[in-house]
Amino acid sequence: MDDTPFINDGADTSLRKTVSLLNKMVGFSVPPYDEILLSNYDVNGNVGTVSYRLNGNVVATITLTYTAGKLTSVLKN
């Protein structure tokens, strides 16, 4: 399966593909968490922000940017 997220994938498939890509990236890691919040959806239903929380506190935030239907940027804060 191609891991490239596209706008017409729908939010769930796009997020699954994005997580798969992030897991393959060298140096990308998220501290322990017990909750994931998805927010800032664009007009096409793509997730813009993924917040990882532990006991209600944000431990990492991922910002996703799409251009022409493809994921073009991932920023971890």
PDB file of N, H, CA, C and O in Angstrom:
ATOM      1  N   MET A   1       0.835  -1.183   0.000  1.00  0.00           N
ATOM      2  CA  MET A   1       0.000   0.000   0.000  1.00  0.00           C
ATOM      3  C   MET A   1       0.878   1.244   0.000  1.00  0.00           C
ATOM      4  O   MET A   1       1.889   1.302   0.699  1.00  0.00           O
ATOM      5  N   ASP A   2       0.491   2.216  -0.773  1.00  0.00           N
ATOM      6  H   ASP A   2      -0.331   2.169  -1.341  1.00  0.00           H
ATOM      7  CA  ASP A   2       1.183   3.495  -0.827  1.00  0.00           C
ATOM      8  C   ASP A   2       0.883   4.276   0.448  1.00  0.00           C
ATOM      9  O   ASP A   2      -0.278   4.402   0.837  1.00  0.00           O
ATOM     10  N   ASP A   3       1.925   4.803   1.105  1.00  0.00           N
ATOM     11  H   ASP A   3       2.868   4.700   0.789  1.00  0.00           H
ATOM     12  CA  ASP A   3       1.746   5.562   2.341  1.00  0.00           C
ATOM     13  C   ASP A   3       1.490   7.044   2.113  1.00  0.00           C
ATOM     14  O   ASP A   3       1.338   7.790   3.080  1.00  0.00           O
ATOM     15  N   THR A   4       1.440   7.489   0.870  1.00  0.00           N
ATOM     16  H   THR A   4       1.564   6.882   0.085  1.00  0.00           H
ATOM     17  CA  THR A   4       1.270   8.903   0.604  1.00  0.00           C
ATOM     18  C   THR A   4      -0.151   9.342   0.924  1.00  0.00           C
ATOM     19  O   THR A   4      -1.096   8.866   0.296  1.00  0.00           O
ATOM     20  N   PRO A   5      -0.324  10.260   1.908  1.00  0.00           N
ATOM     21  CA  PRO A   5      -1.675  10.733   2.237  1.00  0.00           C
ATOM     22  C   PRO A   5      -2.202  11.674   1.155  1.00  0.00           C
ATOM     23  O   PRO A   5      -1.482  12.566   0.708  1.00  0.00           O
ATOM     24  N   PHE A   6      -3.423  11.486   0.740  1.00  0.00           N
ATOM     25  H   PHE A   6      -4.008  10.760   1.102  1.00  0.00           H
ATOM     26  CA  PHE A   6      -4.087  12.358  -0.226  1.00  0.00           C
ATOM     27  C   PHE A   6      -5.346  12.918   0.405  1.00  0.00           C
ATOM     28  O   PHE A   6      -5.939  12.296   1.286  1.00  0.00           O
ATOM     29  N   ILE A   7      -5.748  14.075  -0.039  1.00  0.00           N
ATOM     30  H   ILE A   7      -5.266  14.581  -0.755  1.00  0.00           H
ATOM     31  CA  ILE A   7      -6.936  14.714   0.499  1.00  0.00           C
ATOM     32  C   ILE A   7      -8.147  13.802   0.383  1.00  0.00           C
ATOM     33  O   ILE A   7      -8.927  13.708   1.330  1.00  0.00           O
ATOM     34  N   ASN A   8      -8.329  13.126  -0.747  1.00  0.00           N
ATOM     35  H   ASN A   8      -7.695  13.202  -1.517  1.00  0.00           H
ATOM     36  CA  ASN A   8      -9.532  12.306  -0.946  1.00  0.00           C
ATOM     37  C   ASN A   8      -9.480  10.969  -0.224  1.00  0.00           C
ATOM     38  O   ASN A   8     -10.389  10.155  -0.384  1.00  0.00           O
ATOM     39  N   ASP A   9      -8.447  10.721   0.562  1.00  0.00           N
ATOM     40  H   ASP A   9      -7.708  11.383   0.693  1.00  0.00           H
ATOM     41  CA  ASP A   9      -8.378   9.506   1.371  1.00  0.00           C
ATOM     42  C   ASP A   9      -9.418   9.509   2.483  1.00  0.00           C
ATOM     43  O   ASP A   9      -9.853   8.446   2.926  1.00  0.00           O
ATOM     44  N   GLY A  10      -9.812  10.667   2.928  1.00  0.00           N
ATOM     45  H   GLY A  10      -9.459  11.531   2.569  1.00  0.00           H
ATOM     46  CA  GLY A  10     -10.645  10.771   4.121  1.00  0.00           C
ATOM     47  C   GLY A  10      -9.750  10.879   5.336  1.00  0.00           C
ATOM     48  O   GLY A  10      -8.593  10.461   5.300  1.00  0.00           O
ATOM     49  N   ALA A  11     -10.274  11.433   6.404  1.00  0.00           N
ATOM     50  H   ALA A  11     -11.214  11.773   6.434  1.00  0.00           H
ATOM     51  CA  ALA A  11      -9.471  11.744   7.585  1.00  0.00           C
ATOM     52  C   ALA A  11      -8.833  10.505   8.209  1.00  0.00           C
ATOM     53  O   ALA A  11      -7.651  10.538   8.550  1.00  0.00           O
ATOM     54  N   ASP A  12      -9.580   9.419   8.366  1.00  0.00           N
ATOM     55  H   ASP A  12     -10.540   9.392   8.089  1.00  0.00           H
ATOM     56  CA  ASP A  12      -9.036   8.233   9.032  1.00  0.00           C
ATOM     57  C   ASP A  12      -7.896   7.608   8.252  1.00  0.00           C
ATOM     58  O   ASP A  12      -6.852   7.290   8.820  1.00  0.00           O
ATOM     59  N   THR A  13      -8.089   7.430   6.956  1.00  0.00           N
ATOM     60  H   THR A  13      -8.938   7.688   6.495  1.00  0.00           H
ATOM     61  CA  THR A  13      -7.047   6.822   6.126  1.00  0.00           C
ATOM     62  C   THR A  13      -5.836   7.734   6.038  1.00  0.00           C
ATOM     63  O   THR A  13      -4.698   7.270   6.116  1.00  0.00           O
ATOM     64  N   SER A  14      -6.076   9.027   5.874  1.00  0.00           N
ATOM     65  H   SER A  14      -7.000   9.403   5.810  1.00  0.00           H
ATOM     66  CA  SER A  14      -4.975   9.975   5.794  1.00  0.00           C
ATOM     67  C   SER A  14      -4.157   9.970   7.076  1.00  0.00           C
ATOM     68  O   SER A  14      -2.926   9.987   7.032  1.00  0.00           O
ATOM     69  N   LEU A  15      -4.837   9.946   8.216  1.00  0.00           N
ATOM     70  H   LEU A  15      -5.836   9.932   8.252  1.00  0.00           H
ATOM     71  CA  LEU A  15      -4.117   9.919   9.489  1.00  0.00           C
ATOM     72  C   LEU A  15      -3.328   8.624   9.638  1.00  0.00           C
ATOM     73  O   LEU A  15      -2.181   8.649  10.083  1.00  0.00           O
ATOM     74  N   ARG A  16      -3.925   7.495   9.272  1.00  0.00           N
ATOM     75  H   ARG A  16      -4.857   7.475   8.911  1.00  0.00           H
ATOM     76  CA  ARG A  16      -3.219   6.209   9.365  1.00  0.00           C
ATOM     77  C   ARG A  16      -1.957   6.234   8.509  1.00  0.00           C
ATOM     78  O   ARG A  16      -0.897   5.789   8.948  1.00  0.00           O
ATOM     79  N   LYS A  17      -2.069   6.751   7.299  1.00  0.00           N
ATOM     80  H   LYS A  17      -2.930   7.114   6.942  1.00  0.00           H
ATOM     81  CA  LYS A  17      -0.909   6.836   6.414  1.00  0.00           C
ATOM     82  C   LYS A  17       0.138   7.789   6.986  1.00  0.00           C
ATOM     83  O   LYS A  17       1.337   7.522   6.907  1.00  0.00           O
ATOM     84  N   THR A  18      -0.315   8.891   7.557  1.00  0.00           N
ATOM     85  H   THR A  18      -1.289   9.108   7.621  1.00  0.00           H
ATOM     86  CA  THR A  18       0.606   9.865   8.130  1.00  0.00           C
ATOM     87  C   THR A  18       1.362   9.266   9.304  1.00  0.00           C
ATOM     88  O   THR A  18       2.576   9.442   9.413  1.00  0.00           O
ATOM     89  N   VAL A  19       0.661   8.560  10.184  1.00  0.00           N
ATOM     90  H   VAL A  19      -0.324   8.417  10.095  1.00  0.00           H
ATOM     91  CA  VAL A  19       1.320   7.919  11.318  1.00  0.00           C
ATOM     92  C   VAL A  19       2.324   6.892  10.828  1.00  0.00           C
ATOM     93  O   VAL A  19       3.415   6.781  11.388  1.00  0.00           O
ATOM     94  N   SER A  20       1.977   6.143   9.796  1.00  0.00           N
ATOM     95  H   SER A  20       1.091   6.233   9.341  1.00  0.00           H
ATOM     96  CA  SER A  20       2.902   5.164   9.228  1.00  0.00           C
ATOM     97  C   SER A  20       4.178   5.850   8.727  1.00  0.00           C
ATOM     98  O   SER A  20       5.285   5.366   8.965  1.00  0.00           O
ATOM     99  N   LEU A  21       4.015   6.970   8.039  1.00  0.00           N
ATOM    100  H   LEU A  21       3.116   7.364   7.846  1.00  0.00           H
ATOM    101  CA  LEU A  21       5.180   7.716   7.550  1.00  0.00           C
ATOM    102  C   LEU A  21       6.014   8.259   8.703  1.00  0.00           C
ATOM    103  O   LEU A  21       7.242   8.181   8.671  1.00  0.00           O
ATOM    104  N   LEU A  22       5.360   8.806   9.715  1.00  0.00           N
ATOM    105  H   LEU A  22       4.363   8.870   9.741  1.00  0.00           H
ATOM    106  CA  LEU A  22       6.086   9.360  10.854  1.00  0.00           C
ATOM    107  C   LEU A  22       6.872   8.285  11.579  1.00  0.00           C
ATOM    108  O   LEU A  22       7.987   8.539  12.036  1.00  0.00           O
ATOM    109  N   ASN A  23       6.316   7.095  11.691  1.00  0.00           N
ATOM    110  H   ASN A  23       5.411   6.889  11.320  1.00  0.00           H
ATOM    111  CA  ASN A  23       7.010   5.997  12.357  1.00  0.00           C
ATOM    112  C   ASN A  23       8.259   5.572  11.594  1.00  0.00           C
ATOM    113  O   ASN A  23       9.185   5.016  12.185  1.00  0.00           O
ATOM    114  N   LYS A  24       8.295   5.826  10.290  1.00  0.00           N
ATOM    115  H   LYS A  24       7.543   6.277   9.810  1.00  0.00           H
ATOM    116  CA  LYS A  24       9.445   5.458   9.470  1.00  0.00           C
ATOM    117  C   LYS A  24      10.553   6.513   9.508  1.00  0.00           C
ATOM    118  O   LYS A  24      11.693   6.238   9.134  1.00  0.00           O
ATOM    119  N   MET A  25      10.213   7.708   9.956  1.00  0.00           N
ATOM    120  H   MET A  25       9.286   7.932  10.259  1.00  0.00           H
ATOM    121  CA  MET A  25      11.174   8.803   9.960  1.00  0.00           C
ATOM    122  C   MET A  25      12.205   8.590  11.063  1.00  0.00           C
ATOM    123  O   MET A  25      11.860   8.254  12.196  1.00  0.00           O
ATOM    124  N   VAL A  26      13.467   8.787  10.716  1.00  0.00           N
ATOM    125  H   VAL A  26      13.747   9.060   9.796  1.00  0.00           H
ATOM    126  CA  VAL A  26      14.536   8.660  11.694  1.00  0.00           C
ATOM    127  C   VAL A  26      14.458   9.841  12.659  1.00  0.00           C
ATOM    128  O   VAL A  26      14.346  10.992  12.235  1.00  0.00           O
ATOM    129  N   GLY A  27      14.518   9.552  13.946  1.00  0.00           N
ATOM    130  H   GLY A  27      14.609   8.618  14.290  1.00  0.00           H
ATOM    131  CA  GLY A  27      14.522  10.608  14.946  1.00  0.00           C
ATOM    132  C   GLY A  27      13.157  11.080  15.389  1.00  0.00           C
ATOM    133  O   GLY A  27      13.071  11.912  16.292  1.00  0.00           O
ATOM    134  N   PHE A  28      12.086  10.584  14.791  1.00  0.00           N
ATOM    135  H   PHE A  28      12.156   9.908  14.058  1.00  0.00           H
ATOM    136  CA  PHE A  28      10.752  10.989  15.214  1.00  0.00           C
ATOM    137  C   PHE A  28      10.281  10.072  16.320  1.00  0.00           C
ATOM    138  O   PHE A  28      10.271   8.850  16.173  1.00  0.00           O
ATOM    139  N   SER A  29       9.893  10.670  17.421  1.00  0.00           N
ATOM    140  H   SER A  29       9.901  11.663  17.541  1.00  0.00           H
ATOM    141  CA  SER A  29       9.314   9.873  18.495  1.00  0.00           C
ATOM    142  C   SER A  29       8.362  10.753  19.294  1.00  0.00           C
ATOM    143  O   SER A  29       8.495  11.976  19.322  1.00  0.00           O
ATOM    144  N   VAL A  30       7.421  10.116  19.927  1.00  0.00           N
ATOM    145  H   VAL A  30       7.313   9.122  19.904  1.00  0.00           H
ATOM    146  CA  VAL A  30       6.453  10.800  20.778  1.00  0.00           C
ATOM    147  C   VAL A  30       6.593  10.202  22.167  1.00  0.00           C
ATOM    148  O   VAL A  30       6.633   8.981  22.317  1.00  0.00           O
ATOM    149  N   PRO A  31       6.668  11.054  23.187  1.00  0.00           N
ATOM    150  CA  PRO A  31       6.737  10.536  24.555  1.00  0.00           C
ATOM    151  C   PRO A  31       5.494   9.703  24.875  1.00  0.00           C
ATOM    152  O   PRO A  31       4.524   9.734  24.118  1.00  0.00           O
ATOM    153  N   PRO A  32       5.509   8.972  25.969  1.00  0.00           N
ATOM    154  CA  PRO A  32       4.318   8.198  26.348  1.00  0.00           C
ATOM    155  C   PRO A  32       3.078   9.098  26.385  1.00  0.00           C
ATOM    156  O   PRO A  32       3.152  10.258  26.791  1.00  0.00           O
ATOM    157  N   TYR A  33       1.940   8.544  25.957  1.00  0.00           N
ATOM    158  H   TYR A  33       1.881   7.601  25.628  1.00  0.00           H
ATOM    159  CA  TYR A  33       0.690   9.296  25.931  1.00  0.00           C
ATOM    160  C   TYR A  33      -0.465   8.343  26.193  1.00  0.00           C
ATOM    161  O   TYR A  33      -0.336   7.130  26.026  1.00  0.00           O
ATOM    162  N   ASP A  34      -1.595   8.905  26.605  1.00  0.00           N
ATOM    163  H   ASP A  34      -1.700   9.890  26.740  1.00  0.00           H
ATOM    164  CA  ASP A  34      -2.781   8.091  26.810  1.00  0.00           C
ATOM    165  C   ASP A  34      -3.994   8.628  26.056  1.00  0.00           C
ATOM    166  O   ASP A  34      -5.093   8.084  26.163  1.00  0.00           O
ATOM    167  N   GLU A  35      -3.786   9.690  25.299  1.00  0.00           N
ATOM    168  H   GLU A  35      -2.893  10.131  25.211  1.00  0.00           H
ATOM    169  CA  GLU A  35      -4.886  10.294  24.545  1.00  0.00           C
ATOM    170  C   GLU A  35      -4.324  11.010  23.320  1.00  0.00           C
ATOM    171  O   GLU A  35      -3.258  11.623  23.380  1.00  0.00           O
ATOM    172  N   ILE A  36      -5.058  10.923  22.206  1.00  0.00           N
ATOM    173  H   ILE A  36      -5.923  10.425  22.157  1.00  0.00           H
ATOM    174  CA  ILE A  36      -4.708  11.653  20.984  1.00  0.00           C
ATOM    175  C   ILE A  36      -5.913  12.498  20.604  1.00  0.00           C
ATOM    176  O   ILE A  36      -7.028  11.988  20.496  1.00  0.00           O
ATOM    177  N   LEU A  37      -5.684  13.796  20.401  1.00  0.00           N
ATOM    178  H   LEU A  37      -4.778  14.210  20.489  1.00  0.00           H
ATOM    179  CA  LEU A  37      -6.746  14.692  19.959  1.00  0.00           C
ATOM    180  C   LEU A  37      -6.437  15.174  18.553  1.00  0.00           C
ATOM    181  O   LEU A  37      -5.323  15.615  18.270  1.00  0.00           O
ATOM    182  N   LEU A  38      -7.426  15.089  17.672  1.00  0.00           N
ATOM    183  H   LEU A  38      -8.331  14.730  17.902  1.00  0.00           H
ATOM    184  CA  LEU A  38      -7.281  15.552  16.292  1.00  0.00           C
ATOM    185  C   LEU A  38      -8.063  16.846  16.159  1.00  0.00           C
ATOM    186  O   LEU A  38      -9.189  16.946  16.645  1.00  0.00           O
ATOM    187  N   SER A  39      -7.464  17.853  15.494  1.00  0.00           N
ATOM    188  H   SER A  39      -6.549  17.772  15.099  1.00  0.00           H
ATOM    189  CA  SER A  39      -8.137  19.144  15.359  1.00  0.00           C
ATOM    190  C   SER A  39      -7.646  19.876  14.124  1.00  0.00           C
ATOM    191  O   SER A  39      -6.784  19.392  13.391  1.00  0.00           O
ATOM    192  N   ASN A  40      -8.211  21.047  13.914  1.00  0.00           N
ATOM    193  H   ASN A  40      -8.911  21.441  14.510  1.00  0.00           H
ATOM    194  CA  ASN A  40      -7.844  21.926  12.799  1.00  0.00           C
ATOM    195  C   ASN A  40      -7.969  21.230  11.446  1.00  0.00           C
ATOM    196  O   ASN A  40      -7.054  21.264  10.623  1.00  0.00           O
ATOM    197  N   TYR A  41      -9.112  20.603  11.239  1.00  0.00           N
ATOM    198  H   TYR A  41      -9.855  20.575  11.907  1.00  0.00           H
ATOM    199  CA  TYR A  41      -9.380  19.953   9.955  1.00  0.00           C
ATOM    200  C   TYR A  41      -9.505  21.013   8.861  1.00  0.00           C
ATOM    201  O   TYR A  41     -10.047  22.093   9.098  1.00  0.00           O
ATOM    202  N   ASP A  42      -9.002  20.703   7.658  1.00  0.00           N
ATOM    203  H   ASP A  42      -8.562  19.826   7.466  1.00  0.00           H
ATOM    204  CA  ASP A  42      -9.186  21.626   6.544  1.00  0.00           C
ATOM    205  C   ASP A  42     -10.536  21.344   5.872  1.00  0.00           C
ATOM    206  O   ASP A  42     -11.271  20.453   6.300  1.00  0.00           O
ATOM    207  N   VAL A  43     -10.858  22.105   4.821  1.00  0.00           N
ATOM    208  H   VAL A  43     -10.261  22.828   4.473  1.00  0.00           H
ATOM    209  CA  VAL A  43     -12.163  21.970   4.161  1.00  0.00           C
ATOM    210  C   VAL A  43     -12.351  20.596   3.521  1.00  0.00           C
ATOM    211  O   VAL A  43     -13.478  20.202   3.222  1.00  0.00           O
ATOM    212  N   ASN A  44     -11.252  19.861   3.308  1.00  0.00           N
ATOM    213  H   ASN A  44     -10.336  20.181   3.551  1.00  0.00           H
ATOM    214  CA  ASN A  44     -11.329  18.533   2.698  1.00  0.00           C
ATOM    215  C   ASN A  44     -11.346  17.411   3.734  1.00  0.00           C
ATOM    216  O   ASN A  44     -11.357  16.233   3.377  1.00  0.00           O
ATOM    217  N   GLY A  45     -11.348  17.773   5.008  1.00  0.00           N
ATOM    218  H   GLY A  45     -11.339  18.729   5.298  1.00  0.00           H
ATOM    219  CA  GLY A  45     -11.406  16.764   6.052  1.00  0.00           C
ATOM    220  C   GLY A  45     -10.072  16.234   6.516  1.00  0.00           C
ATOM    221  O   GLY A  45     -10.029  15.264   7.273  1.00  0.00           O
ATOM    222  N   ASN A  46      -8.982  16.837   6.088  1.00  0.00           N
ATOM    223  H   ASN A  46      -9.016  17.625   5.473  1.00  0.00           H
ATOM    224  CA  ASN A  46      -7.660  16.399   6.517  1.00  0.00           C
ATOM    225  C   ASN A  46      -7.316  16.973   7.885  1.00  0.00           C
ATOM    226  O   ASN A  46      -7.586  18.141   8.165  1.00  0.00           O
ATOM    227  N   VAL A  47      -6.727  16.155   8.719  1.00  0.00           N
ATOM    228  H   VAL A  47      -6.507  15.207   8.491  1.00  0.00           H
ATOM    229  CA  VAL A  47      -6.309  16.569  10.047  1.00  0.00           C
ATOM    230  C   VAL A  47      -5.162  17.567   9.929  1.00  0.00           C
ATOM    231  O   VAL A  47      -4.196  17.325   9.206  1.00  0.00           O
ATOM    232  N   GLY A  48      -5.270  18.682  10.636  1.00  0.00           N
ATOM    233  H   GLY A  48      -6.055  18.878  11.223  1.00  0.00           H
ATOM    234  CA  GLY A  48      -4.204  19.688  10.621  1.00  0.00           C
ATOM    235  C   GLY A  48      -3.304  19.604  11.838  1.00  0.00           C
ATOM    236  O   GLY A  48      -2.118  19.927  11.760  1.00  0.00           O
ATOM    237  N   THR A  49      -3.862  19.168  12.975  1.00  0.00           N
ATOM    238  H   THR A  49      -4.825  18.906  13.039  1.00  0.00           H
ATOM    239  CA  THR A  49      -3.082  19.107  14.207  1.00  0.00           C
ATOM    240  C   THR A  49      -3.404  17.821  14.956  1.00  0.00           C
ATOM    241  O   THR A  49      -4.566  17.438  15.093  1.00  0.00           O
ATOM    242  N   VAL A  50      -2.361  17.169  15.433  1.00  0.00           N
ATOM    243  H   VAL A  50      -1.418  17.481  15.322  1.00  0.00           H
ATOM    244  CA  VAL A  50      -2.504  15.982  16.267  1.00  0.00           C
ATOM    245  C   VAL A  50      -1.825  16.304  17.598  1.00  0.00           C
ATOM    246  O   VAL A  50      -0.627  16.582  17.641  1.00  0.00           O
ATOM    247  N   SER A  51      -2.595  16.265  18.672  1.00  0.00           N
ATOM    248  H   SER A  51      -3.569  16.040  18.637  1.00  0.00           H
ATOM    249  CA  SER A  51      -2.044  16.541  20.001  1.00  0.00           C
ATOM    250  C   SER A  51      -2.017  15.250  20.807  1.00  0.00           C
ATOM    251  O   SER A  51      -3.027  14.557  20.928  1.00  0.00           O
ATOM    252  N   TYR A  52      -0.863  14.942  21.348  1.00  0.00           N
ATOM    253  H   TYR A  52      -0.042  15.505  21.249  1.00  0.00           H
ATOM    254  CA  TYR A  52      -0.690  13.765  22.200  1.00  0.00           C
ATOM    255  C   TYR A  52      -0.687  14.254  23.647  1.00  0.00           C
ATOM    256  O   TYR A  52       0.024  15.199  23.989  1.00  0.00           O
ATOM    257  N   ARG A  53      -1.490  13.602  24.497  1.00  0.00           N
ATOM    258  H   ARG A  53      -2.068  12.834  24.219  1.00  0.00           H
ATOM    259  CA  ARG A  53      -1.600  14.015  25.900  1.00  0.00           C
ATOM    260  C   ARG A  53      -1.349  12.832  26.823  1.00  0.00           C
ATOM    261  O   ARG A  53      -1.594  11.676  26.479  1.00  0.00           O
ATOM    262  N   LEU A  54      -0.858  13.164  27.993  1.00  0.00           N
ATOM    263  H   LEU A  54      -0.659  14.103  28.272  1.00  0.00           H
ATOM    264  CA  LEU A  54      -0.681  12.192  29.063  1.00  0.00           C
ATOM    265  C   LEU A  54      -1.259  12.813  30.323  1.00  0.00           C
ATOM    266  O   LEU A  54      -0.806  13.867  30.769  1.00  0.00           O
ATOM    267  N   ASN A  55      -2.250  12.163  30.889  1.00  0.00           N
ATOM    268  H   ASN A  55      -2.618  11.307  30.527  1.00  0.00           H
ATOM    269  CA  ASN A  55      -2.936  12.676  32.081  1.00  0.00           C
ATOM    270  C   ASN A  55      -3.451  14.098  31.871  1.00  0.00           C
ATOM    271  O   ASN A  55      -3.414  14.914  32.793  1.00  0.00           O
ATOM    272  N   GLY A  56      -3.930  14.397  30.668  1.00  0.00           N
ATOM    273  H   GLY A  56      -3.960  13.735  29.919  1.00  0.00           H
ATOM    274  CA  GLY A  56      -4.499  15.702  30.367  1.00  0.00           C
ATOM    275  C   GLY A  56      -3.500  16.761  29.947  1.00  0.00           C
ATOM    276  O   GLY A  56      -3.903  17.860  29.565  1.00  0.00           O
ATOM    277  N   ASN A  57      -2.212  16.468  30.005  1.00  0.00           N
ATOM    278  H   ASN A  57      -1.884  15.575  30.315  1.00  0.00           H
ATOM    279  CA  ASN A  57      -1.173  17.432  29.627  1.00  0.00           C
ATOM    280  C   ASN A  57      -0.616  17.104  28.245  1.00  0.00           C
ATOM    281  O   ASN A  57      -0.335  15.944  27.946  1.00  0.00           O
ATOM    282  N   VAL A  58      -0.457  18.122  27.406  1.00  0.00           N
ATOM    283  H   VAL A  58      -0.685  19.065  27.649  1.00  0.00           H
ATOM    284  CA  VAL A  58       0.095  17.922  26.064  1.00  0.00           C
ATOM    285  C   VAL A  58       1.572  17.560  26.173  1.00  0.00           C
ATOM    286  O   VAL A  58       2.353  18.284  26.791  1.00  0.00           O
ATOM    287  N   VAL A  59       1.955  16.418  25.561  1.00  0.00           N
ATOM    288  H   VAL A  59       1.321  15.830  25.059  1.00  0.00           H
ATOM    289  CA  VAL A  59       3.355  15.989  25.562  1.00  0.00           C
ATOM    290  C   VAL A  59       4.004  16.164  24.200  1.00  0.00           C
ATOM    291  O   VAL A  59       5.230  16.184  24.093  1.00  0.00           O
ATOM    292  N   ALA A  60       3.185  16.293  23.152  1.00  0.00           N
ATOM    293  H   ALA A  60       2.189  16.277  23.239  1.00  0.00           H
ATOM    294  CA  ALA A  60       3.714  16.546  21.804  1.00  0.00           C
ATOM    295  C   ALA A  60       2.567  17.015  20.918  1.00  0.00           C
ATOM    296  O   ALA A  60       1.411  16.636  21.110  1.00  0.00           O
ATOM    297  N   THR A  61       2.915  17.843  19.948  1.00  0.00           N
ATOM    298  H   THR A  61       3.854  18.151  19.792  1.00  0.00           H
ATOM    299  CA  THR A  61       1.945  18.316  18.968  1.00  0.00           C
ATOM    300  C   THR A  61       2.553  18.159  17.586  1.00  0.00           C
ATOM    301  O   THR A  61       3.701  18.538  17.351  1.00  0.00           O
ATOM    302  N   ILE A  62       1.773  17.599  16.680  1.00  0.00           N
ATOM    303  H   ILE A  62       0.841  17.292  16.872  1.00  0.00           H
ATOM    304  CA  ILE A  62       2.187  17.436  15.291  1.00  0.00           C
ATOM    305  C   ILE A  62       1.304  18.341  14.441  1.00  0.00           C
ATOM    306  O   ILE A  62       0.078  18.294  14.551  1.00  0.00           O
ATOM    307  N   THR A  63       1.918  19.164  13.596  1.00  0.00           N
ATOM    308  H   THR A  63       2.913  19.203  13.506  1.00  0.00           H
ATOM    309  CA  THR A  63       1.176  20.016  12.674  1.00  0.00           C
ATOM    310  C   THR A  63       1.399  19.492  11.264  1.00  0.00           C
ATOM    311  O   THR A  63       2.539  19.344  10.825  1.00  0.00           O
ATOM    312  N   LEU A  64       0.308  19.210  10.551  1.00  0.00           N
ATOM    313  H   LEU A  64      -0.619  19.330  10.907  1.00  0.00           H
ATOM    314  CA  LEU A  64       0.366  18.654   9.198  1.00  0.00           C
ATOM    315  C   LEU A  64      -0.069  19.714   8.199  1.00  0.00           C
ATOM    316  O   LEU A  64      -1.058  20.412   8.420  1.00  0.00           O
ATOM    317  N   THR A  65       0.669  19.837   7.100  1.00  0.00           N
ATOM    318  H   THR A  65       1.473  19.270   6.920  1.00  0.00           H
ATOM    319  CA  THR A  65       0.333  20.785   6.049  1.00  0.00           C
ATOM    320  C   THR A  65       0.180  20.024   4.741  1.00  0.00           C
ATOM    321  O   THR A  65       1.003  19.171   4.408  1.00  0.00           O
ATOM    322  N   TYR A  66      -0.881  20.338   4.002  1.00  0.00           N
ATOM    323  H   TYR A  66      -1.550  21.031   4.273  1.00  0.00           H
ATOM    324  CA  TYR A  66      -1.159  19.693   2.721  1.00  0.00           C
ATOM    325  C   TYR A  66      -1.096  20.728   1.607  1.00  0.00           C
ATOM    326  O   TYR A  66      -1.537  21.864   1.779  1.00  0.00           O
ATOM    327  N   THR A  67      -0.543  20.327   0.459  1.00  0.00           N
ATOM    328  H   THR A  67      -0.185  19.404   0.319  1.00  0.00           H
ATOM    329  CA  THR A  67      -0.516  21.172  -0.724  1.00  0.00           C
ATOM    330  C   THR A  67      -0.933  20.320  -1.917  1.00  0.00           C
ATOM    331  O   THR A  67      -0.368  19.256  -2.166  1.00  0.00           O
ATOM    332  N   ALA A  68      -1.914  20.798  -2.638  1.00  0.00           N
ATOM    333  H   ALA A  68      -2.374  21.663  -2.436  1.00  0.00           H
ATOM    334  CA  ALA A  68      -2.399  20.098  -3.843  1.00  0.00           C
ATOM    335  C   ALA A  68      -2.747  18.643  -3.545  1.00  0.00           C
ATOM    336  O   ALA A  68      -2.477  17.757  -4.357  1.00  0.00           O
ATOM    337  N   GLY A  69      -3.343  18.399  -2.387  1.00  0.00           N
ATOM    338  H   GLY A  69      -3.563  19.118  -1.728  1.00  0.00           H
ATOM    339  CA  GLY A  69      -3.820  17.072  -2.064  1.00  0.00           C
ATOM    340  C   GLY A  69      -2.794  16.133  -1.466  1.00  0.00           C
ATOM    341  O   GLY A  69      -3.112  14.976  -1.193  1.00  0.00           O
ATOM    342  N   LYS A  70      -1.561  16.600  -1.251  1.00  0.00           N
ATOM    343  H   LYS A  70      -1.303  17.541  -1.472  1.00  0.00           H
ATOM    344  CA  LYS A  70      -0.532  15.730  -0.697  1.00  0.00           C
ATOM    345  C   LYS A  70       0.031  16.335   0.578  1.00  0.00           C
ATOM    346  O   LYS A  70       0.140  17.554   0.709  1.00  0.00           O
ATOM    347  N   LEU A  71       0.383  15.476   1.503  1.00  0.00           N
ATOM    348  H   LEU A  71       0.294  14.486   1.397  1.00  0.00           H
ATOM    349  CA  LEU A  71       1.035  15.928   2.721  1.00  0.00           C
ATOM    350  C   LEU A  71       2.395  16.477   2.342  1.00  0.00           C
ATOM    351  O   LEU A  71       3.199  15.771   1.732  1.00  0.00           O
ATOM    352  N   THR A  72       2.666  17.723   2.693  1.00  0.00           N
ATOM    353  H   THR A  72       2.013  18.295   3.189  1.00  0.00           H
ATOM    354  CA  THR A  72       3.926  18.361   2.292  1.00  0.00           C
ATOM    355  C   THR A  72       4.808  18.750   3.475  1.00  0.00           C
ATOM    356  O   THR A  72       5.996  19.021   3.297  1.00  0.00           O
ATOM    357  N   SER A  73       4.240  18.780   4.677  1.00  0.00           N
ATOM    358  H   SER A  73       3.275  18.560   4.821  1.00  0.00           H
ATOM    359  CA  SER A  73       5.046  19.205   5.814  1.00  0.00           C
ATOM    360  C   SER A  73       4.508  18.587   7.099  1.00  0.00           C
ATOM    361  O   SER A  73       3.298  18.507   7.313  1.00  0.00           O
ATOM    362  N   VAL A  74       5.436  18.153   7.948  1.00  0.00           N
ATOM    363  H   VAL A  74       6.418  18.219   7.774  1.00  0.00           H
ATOM    364  CA  VAL A  74       5.095  17.636   9.267  1.00  0.00           C
ATOM    365  C   VAL A  74       6.030  18.309  10.247  1.00  0.00           C
ATOM    366  O   VAL A  74       7.252  18.216  10.123  1.00  0.00           O
ATOM    367  N   LEU A  75       5.446  18.991  11.230  1.00  0.00           N
ATOM    368  H   LEU A  75       4.454  19.066  11.331  1.00  0.00           H
ATOM    369  CA  LEU A  75       6.236  19.693  12.225  1.00  0.00           C
ATOM    370  C   LEU A  75       5.865  19.168  13.591  1.00  0.00           C
ATOM    371  O   LEU A  75       4.689  19.158  13.958  1.00  0.00           O
ATOM    372  N   LYS A  76       6.865  18.727  14.358  1.00  0.00           N
ATOM    373  H   LYS A  76       7.820  18.735  14.060  1.00  0.00           H
ATOM    374  CA  LYS A  76       6.630  18.259  15.720  1.00  0.00           C
ATOM    375  C   LYS A  76       7.073  19.341  16.684  1.00  0.00           C
ATOM    376  O   LYS A  76       8.191  19.849  16.601  1.00  0.00           O
ATOM    377  N   ASN A  77       6.183  19.686  17.597  1.00  0.00           N
ATOM    378  H   ASN A  77       5.274  19.273  17.665  1.00  0.00           H
ATOM    379  CA  ASN A  77       6.512  20.671  18.646  1.00  0.00           C
ATOM    380  C   ASN A  77       6.595  19.967  19.979  1.00  0.00           C
ATOM    381  O   ASN A  77       6.860  20.604  20.998  1.00  0.00           O
TER     382      ASN A  77
END
